[in-house]
Protein backbone atom coordinates (compact mmCIF):
# COMPACT_ATOMS: atom_id res chain seq x y z
CA UNK A 1 0.00 0.00 0.00
CA UNK A 2 0.80 3.72 0.02
CA UNK A 3 2.07 3.99 -3.53
CA UNK A 4 2.88 7.37 -5.03
CA UNK A 5 3.41 7.68 -8.75
CA UNK A 6 5.42 10.57 -10.16
CA UNK A 7 5.75 11.32 -13.87
CA UNK A 8 7.76 11.92 -15.87
CA UNK A 9 10.88 10.37 -14.37
CA UNK A 10 13.21 12.26 -16.64
CA UNK A 11 12.86 15.43 -18.68
CA UNK A 12 15.39 17.06 -20.96
CA UNK A 13 14.27 20.24 -22.65
CA UNK A 14 15.38 23.58 -23.99
CA UNK A 15 15.60 26.75 -21.95
CA UNK A 16 12.31 28.64 -21.87
CA UNK A 17 10.13 25.54 -21.93
CA UNK A 18 7.52 24.96 -19.24
CA UNK A 19 7.53 21.51 -17.67
CA UNK A 20 4.69 19.84 -15.79
CA UNK A 21 5.33 17.10 -13.24
CA UNK A 22 2.48 14.97 -11.91
CA UNK A 23 2.26 13.31 -8.53
CA UNK A 24 -0.49 10.79 -7.84
CA UNK A 25 -1.34 8.80 -4.75
CA UNK A 26 -2.58 5.50 -6.17
CA UNK A 27 -4.13 3.71 -3.21
CA UNK A 28 -4.85 6.35 -0.61
CA UNK A 29 -6.24 9.83 -0.33
CA UNK A 30 -3.53 12.41 0.21
CA UNK A 31 -4.80 15.44 2.07
CA UNK A 32 -1.33 16.93 1.92
CA UNK A 33 1.31 16.75 -0.77
CA UNK A 34 4.83 18.09 -0.58
CA UNK A 35 7.23 19.13 -3.32
CA UNK A 36 10.97 18.91 -2.75
CA UNK A 37 14.07 19.76 -4.68
CA UNK A 38 17.27 17.85 -4.17
CA UNK A 39 20.75 18.69 -5.42
CA UNK A 40 23.43 15.97 -5.69
CA UNK A 41 24.63 14.68 -2.32
CA UNK A 42 22.39 17.11 -0.47
CA UNK A 43 19.28 16.84 1.61
CA UNK A 44 15.74 17.37 0.41
CA UNK A 45 14.71 21.00 0.43
CA UNK A 46 11.00 21.60 0.85
CA UNK A 47 9.65 23.89 -1.85
CA UNK A 48 5.97 23.93 -0.99
CA UNK A 49 3.18 22.18 0.82
CA UNK A 50 -0.19 21.78 -0.83
CA UNK A 51 -3.51 20.78 0.62
CA UNK A 52 -6.34 19.60 -1.58
CA UNK A 53 -8.53 22.42 -2.75
CA UNK A 54 -6.44 25.25 -1.35
CA UNK A 55 -3.47 27.30 -2.44
CA UNK A 56 -0.02 25.89 -1.86
CA UNK A 57 2.18 27.25 0.90
CA UNK A 58 5.58 28.09 -0.51
CA UNK A 59 8.81 28.09 1.45
CA UNK A 60 10.86 31.24 1.70
CA UNK A 61 12.88 31.87 -1.43
CA UNK A 62 10.70 29.74 -3.70
CA UNK A 63 9.05 31.78 -6.45
CA UNK A 64 5.38 30.90 -6.62
CA UNK A 65 5.07 32.30 -10.14
CA UNK A 66 7.97 30.16 -11.25
CA UNK A 67 6.85 26.93 -9.62
CA UNK A 68 3.11 26.60 -10.03
CA UNK A 69 1.46 23.99 -7.84
CA UNK A 70 -2.04 22.66 -8.26
CA UNK A 71 -3.65 20.15 -5.90
CA UNK A 72 -6.97 19.63 -7.61
CA UNK A 73 -7.97 16.36 -5.98
CA UNK A 74 -7.08 14.11 -3.07
CA UNK A 75 -4.98 11.98 -5.38
CA UNK A 76 -3.29 14.42 -7.73
CA UNK A 77 -0.91 17.34 -7.42
CA UNK A 78 1.05 18.94 -10.22
CA UNK A 79 4.17 21.10 -10.26
CA UNK A 80 4.76 23.25 -13.32
CA UNK A 81 8.18 24.79 -13.77
CA UNK A 82 7.45 27.77 -15.96
CA UNK A 83 9.96 29.09 -18.48
CA UNK A 84 12.62 26.76 -17.15
CA UNK A 85 16.28 27.78 -17.26
CA UNK A 86 19.47 25.74 -16.70
CA UNK A 87 19.59 26.75 -13.03
CA UNK A 88 16.25 24.98 -12.56
CA UNK A 89 17.88 21.67 -13.43
CA UNK A 90 17.53 19.40 -10.42
CA UNK A 91 15.89 16.33 -8.97
CA UNK A 92 12.30 17.11 -7.98
CA UNK A 93 10.47 14.75 -5.64
CA UNK A 94 6.90 14.77 -4.46
CA UNK A 95 5.48 13.10 -1.41
CA UNK A 96 1.96 12.49 -0.21
CA UNK A 97 0.59 12.19 3.27
CA UNK A 98 -2.77 11.51 4.81
CA UNK A 99 -2.10 14.55 6.97
CA UNK A 100 -0.71 15.26 10.40
CA UNK A 101 2.67 14.72 12.00
CA UNK A 102 1.75 11.16 12.92
CA UNK A 103 1.46 10.17 9.27
CA UNK A 104 4.44 9.20 7.12
CA UNK A 105 5.25 10.82 3.83
CA UNK A 106 5.24 8.48 0.88
CA UNK A 107 7.51 9.56 -1.91
CA UNK A 108 7.26 9.37 -5.66
CA UNK A 109 10.28 8.16 -7.62
CA UNK A 110 11.33 11.70 -8.48
CA UNK A 111 11.80 13.62 -11.71
CA UNK A 112 15.24 14.46 -12.99
CA UNK A 113 14.92 17.75 -14.87
CA UNK A 114 17.69 18.87 -17.20
CA UNK A 115 17.38 22.21 -18.95
CA UNK A 116 19.74 22.77 -21.85
CA UNK B 1 17.57 25.78 10.90
CA UNK B 2 18.11 22.38 9.33
CA UNK B 3 18.53 19.53 11.85
CA UNK B 4 22.12 18.35 11.98
CA UNK B 5 22.84 14.68 11.59
CA UNK B 6 25.97 12.92 12.77
CA UNK B 7 28.04 11.30 11.57
CA UNK B 8 27.99 12.70 8.04
CA UNK B 9 29.17 9.38 6.69
CA UNK B 10 29.98 5.94 8.03
CA UNK B 11 31.39 2.75 6.57
CA UNK B 12 30.57 -0.57 8.18
CA UNK B 13 31.30 -4.22 7.65
CA UNK B 14 28.31 -6.49 7.33
CA UNK B 15 27.07 -7.43 10.79
CA UNK B 16 28.38 -4.30 12.54
CA UNK B 17 26.19 -1.81 14.36
CA UNK B 18 25.75 1.93 13.80
CA UNK B 19 24.03 4.88 15.43
CA UNK B 20 22.88 7.93 13.52
CA UNK B 21 21.95 11.05 15.45
CA UNK B 22 19.62 13.89 14.52
CA UNK B 23 19.77 17.10 16.52
CA UNK B 24 17.49 20.09 16.14
CA UNK B 25 17.68 23.65 17.44
CA UNK B 26 13.89 23.85 17.37
CA UNK B 27 11.23 22.19 19.50
CA UNK B 28 10.10 19.01 17.80
CA UNK B 29 6.66 17.49 17.64
CA UNK B 30 7.70 14.41 15.74
CA UNK B 31 10.64 12.78 14.02
CA UNK B 32 10.48 10.63 10.92
CA UNK B 33 13.32 8.51 9.56
CA UNK B 34 13.87 7.73 5.89
CA UNK B 35 16.46 5.89 3.83
CA UNK B 36 17.33 6.98 0.31
CA UNK B 37 19.36 4.94 -2.13
CA UNK B 38 21.27 6.67 -4.89
CA UNK B 39 19.00 8.00 -7.62
CA UNK B 40 15.86 6.84 -5.85
CA UNK B 41 13.20 8.43 -3.68
CA UNK B 42 13.37 8.21 0.12
CA UNK B 43 11.67 5.26 1.76
CA UNK B 44 9.84 5.70 5.05
CA UNK B 45 11.29 3.77 8.01
CA UNK B 46 9.43 4.98 11.10
CA UNK B 47 7.81 7.85 13.00
CA UNK B 48 8.40 8.80 16.62
CA UNK B 49 5.88 11.04 18.29
CA UNK B 50 6.36 11.06 22.04
CA UNK B 51 9.25 12.14 24.18
CA UNK B 52 11.47 9.20 24.97
CA UNK B 53 9.59 6.95 22.61
CA UNK B 54 11.43 4.08 21.03
CA UNK B 55 10.37 2.09 18.05
CA UNK B 56 11.73 -0.87 16.18
CA UNK B 57 11.61 -2.10 12.62
CA UNK B 58 13.34 -5.45 12.28
CA UNK B 59 16.94 -4.65 13.22
CA UNK B 60 16.44 -0.91 12.96
CA UNK B 61 15.15 1.00 15.94
CA UNK B 62 15.00 4.64 17.00
CA UNK B 63 14.56 6.83 20.02
CA UNK B 64 13.26 10.37 20.42
CA UNK B 65 14.23 12.64 23.28
CA UNK B 66 11.79 15.51 23.07
CA UNK B 67 13.50 17.55 25.77
CA UNK B 68 16.88 17.34 24.11
CA UNK B 69 15.33 17.84 20.68
CA UNK B 70 17.22 14.81 19.46
CA UNK B 71 16.55 11.48 17.85
CA UNK B 72 18.81 8.54 17.22
CA UNK B 73 18.52 5.70 14.73
CA UNK B 74 20.09 2.36 15.69
CA UNK B 75 21.13 -0.13 13.05
CA UNK B 76 22.11 -3.53 14.42
CA UNK B 77 23.79 -6.38 12.59
CA UNK B 78 23.88 -4.28 9.43
CA UNK B 79 23.14 -5.85 6.08
CA UNK B 80 24.30 -4.82 2.62
CA UNK B 81 20.79 -3.56 1.91
CA UNK B 82 21.16 -0.96 4.65
CA UNK B 83 23.50 1.10 2.47
CA UNK B 84 22.11 4.47 1.52
CA UNK B 85 21.62 7.94 2.89
CA UNK B 86 19.54 8.27 6.03
CA UNK B 87 17.53 11.40 6.69
CA UNK B 88 15.58 12.46 9.71
CA UNK B 89 12.49 14.49 8.94
CA UNK B 90 11.35 16.77 11.70
CA UNK B 91 8.14 18.56 12.40
CA UNK B 92 9.69 21.57 14.07
CA UNK B 93 8.03 24.55 15.71
CA UNK B 94 9.27 27.57 13.78
CA UNK B 95 7.88 31.11 13.70
CA UNK B 96 4.61 30.19 15.30
CA UNK B 97 3.89 27.13 13.22
CA UNK B 98 5.12 23.62 12.60
CA UNK B 99 7.30 23.15 9.55
CA UNK B 100 8.59 19.93 8.08
CA UNK B 101 12.36 19.99 7.62
CA UNK B 102 14.75 17.22 6.61
CA UNK B 103 18.08 16.76 8.34
CA UNK B 104 21.48 17.07 6.69
CA UNK B 105 21.72 13.35 5.97
CA UNK B 106 24.08 10.52 6.87
CA UNK B 107 25.66 8.38 4.15
CA UNK B 108 25.98 4.77 5.21
CA UNK B 109 27.96 2.18 3.29
CA UNK B 110 27.91 -1.47 4.32
CA UNK B 111 30.71 -3.62 2.95
CA UNK B 112 30.67 -7.38 2.59
Interface residues (C-beta under 8 A of the other chain):
Chain A: X6 X34 X36 X42 X43 X44 X45 X46 X49 X93 X95 X101 X102 X103 X104 X105 X106 X107 X108 X109 X110
Chain B: X2 X29 X30 X32 X34 X40 X41 X42 X43 X44 X47 X49 X87 X89 X91 X98 X99 X100 X101 X102 X103 X104 X105
